[in-house]
């Protein structure tokens, strides 16, 4: 079973494989997911990436604690949806 993590990381994709022999970021388009779910994951990541402050990275982040909590809740839901679609071949977790 291949482990995957859905996470938010600036300047990187949202899905990461921690397996030692496969370690690295995974392109959501390369996974056997519905196009609808791929779009949702990409949009979720786009929202996060838009909070990056390239002029001064330490100032990066959501505009409010509520927006950050909403992003985390969406991430948890997306991880569950990814797990459902990938079923037995993958184990998917959300890492805030």
C-alpha positions in Angstrom: 0.0 0.0 0.0 1.4 3.4 -1.0 1.1 6.2 1.6 0.2 9.7 0.5 -0.1 12.9 2.5 -2.2 15.9 1.5 -0.6 18.9 2.9 0.0 22.6 2.3 3.5 23.6 1.4 4.5 26.8 -0.3 6.0 26.4 -3.8 5.3 22.7 -3.9 2.4 20.4 -4.8 -0.2 19.4 -2.2 0.4 15.6 -2.4 3.5 14.0 -1.0 4.6 10.4 -0.8 6.8 9.7 2.2 7.7 6.1 1.1 11.5 5.8 1.1 11.6 4.3 -2.4 9.0 6.7 -3.9 9.6 9.8 -1.7 8.6 13.1 -3.3 5.7 15.2 -4.4 3.1 13.5 -6.6 1.3 15.3 -9.4 -2.4 15.2 -8.7 -3.0 14.8 -12.4 -1.1 11.5 -12.3 -3.3 9.9 -9.8 -6.4 7.8 -10.8 -8.9 10.4 -9.4 -12.0 11.9 -10.9 -11.4 15.1 -12.8 -13.8 16.8 -10.3 -11.6 15.8 -7.3 -8.4 16.7 -9.1 -9.9 20.2 -9.7 -10.9 20.5 -6.1 -7.5 19.6 -4.8 -5.8 22.0 -7.3 -8.1 24.8 -6.3 -7.5 24.1 -2.6 -3.8 24.3 -3.2 -4.1 27.4 -5.3 -5.9 29.2 -2.5 -3.0 28.3 -0.2 -0.3 29.3 -2.6 -2.0 32.7 -3.0 -1.2 33.4 0.7 2.6 33.3 -0.1 4.3 36.7 0.3 7.3 36.5 -2.0 8.6 39.9 -0.9 8.8 38.7 2.7 8.0 35.0 3.2 7.7 35.2 7.0 4.6 37.4 6.4 2.9 34.6 4.4 -0.3 33.1 5.7 -4.1 33.5 5.7 -5.8 36.7 6.4 -7.5 35.4 9.6 -7.4 32.4 11.9 -10.9 31.5 10.6 -9.7 31.3 7.0 -6.8 29.1 8.1 -9.2 26.8 10.0 -11.5 26.6 7.0 -8.5 25.6 4.8 -7.6 22.9 7.3 -11.2 21.6 7.4 -11.3 21.5 3.6 -8.0 19.6 3.6 -9.4 17.0 5.9 -12.4 16.5 3.7 -10.3 16.3 0.5 -8.0 13.7 2.1 -11.1 11.6 2.9 -12.4 12.0 -0.7 -9.0 11.1 -2.1 -8.9 8.0 0.1 -12.4 6.9 -1.1 -11.5 7.2 -4.7 -8.1 5.5 -4.4 -9.4 2.8 -2.2 -7.2 -0.2 -1.3 -4.0 0.7 -3.2 -3.2 3.9 -1.2 -3.4 5.2 2.3 -4.1 8.9 2.4 -3.7 11.2 5.4 -4.1 14.9 5.9 -1.1 16.7 7.5 -1.9 20.4 8.3 
